[in-house]
Amino acid sequence: MTKHDAAPLIEIKDLERRFDVSKSPLSRFFNRGQKQYLKAVDGVSLEIPKGETLSIVGESGCGKSTMAKLVVGLDFPTAGSISFEEHDLSKPEDFTKFRSRWQMIFQDPYASLNPRWRVRDIIAEPMREFHPGVSRVEVDDVVGDLLTKVGLSPKDAEKFPHEFSGGQRQRISIARALSSEPEFLVCDEPTSALDVSVQAQILNLMKELQERLGLTYLFISHDLAVVHHISTKIGVMYLGRICEVADADDLFRAPRHPYTRMLLETIPKMDTEVVERVPVSGEVPNPINAPSGCTFHPRCPFATDRCKQEAPALRDTGGAKVACHAVEEDRLPPADRTRKPHGKGVQNA
């Protein structure tokens, strides 16, 4: 069995999360208003095989972070299901059985670490939670080993978070996530608060740890150049829906969905004398009153009446999955992505 044929560790089916954003009952009564719901996640289906990295990318407000919270159990779906090794996790009590087997790395290393705790206690917290009888000697041994694995010194266990840089704090966050010996990590924009050079170091560390420990990642980001370096597959998300899923290299070489193409055009091409950057046109519509049909049609240069009326299904298209009528009807020009993006170079930083 090849890596791509492996059974999924995580399986997401028709996942939805709606938030009630209605005005108060009294206000609705006097203004004859109706209840309003925001669909942050709208019918998402994905699979993450063991040992691989699925990245979810998209503009701010597309539902990426909400989906991360759903998968890790910080929030629960309105509809649909999440399975871990074929065990359904749709209810809070279901998560408890497997809770030690996944962890989350948060976006801001300055906010996610308790400033009053020493690094030893921060890293050891998950271990003490899942193994209440662990001794102080065992804690010190594990903490020292984890600090070494993430490129810090065991002596750093006695320090406080304010004594470290942003990149070092994120290394501490990674060590904390690994202390319960998880198999699955949800990474919610773990490098977005860091400088570019530090981003490269953290991404290289995460890839190294994945290979050494056999970890599986769900990686959330708005930066396609970053996810190209770390991902096995990439899912592109727009207004709560997945519009394209493909192998990372395939998506960069031959993007299919118009939205994916627009996102890729924002990445600078450093191998040409003149770098032309084409910004994504328009703005993301109000998700409370999302457009009918394909929600991307107001911004899409290839939209037709069918796009305005009928929501496209996510269909297999030449090794990828794409939700686009224009792709289905074969009326898009070929994408010119013969050069690798500059972001691919982070592996050599």
Salt bridges, closest charged atoms under 4 A:
GLU11 OE2 - LYS13 NZ 3.81
GLU16 OE1 - ARG18 NH1 2.83
ASP20 OD2 - LYS35 NZ 3.75
ASP42 OD1 - LYS39 NZ 3.45
ASP42 OD2 - ARG241 NE 3.04
GLU52 OE2 - HIS4 ND1 3.90
GLU59 OE1 - ARG299 NH1 2.95
ASP75 OD2 - ARG17 NE 2.94
GLU85 OE2 - ARG101 NH2 2.90
ASP121 OD1 - ARG128 NH1 3.18
ASP140 OD1 - ARG120 NE 3.14
ASP140 OD1 - ARG136 NE 3.39
ASP145 OD2 - LYS149 NZ 3.51
ASP156 OD1 - LYS159 NZ 3.06
GLU158 OE2 - ARG120 NH2 1.94
GLU183 OE1 - LYS50 NZ 3.56
GLU183 OE2 - ARG101 NE 2.63
GLU189 OE1 - HIS222 ND1 2.69
GLU208 OE2 - ARG212 NH2 2.47
ASP249 OD1 - HIS228 NE2 3.22
ASP250 OD1 - ARG253 NH2 2.46
GLU265 OE1 - LYS269 NZ 3.43
ASP271 OD1 - ARG339 NE 3.16
GLU310 OE1 - ARG306 NE 3.26
GLU328 OE1 - ARG306 NH2 3.56
GLU328 OE1 - ARG315 NE 3.49
GLU328 OE1 - HIS325 ND1 3.90
GLU329 OE2 - ARG306 NH1 2.64
GLU329 OE1 - ARG331 NE 2.58
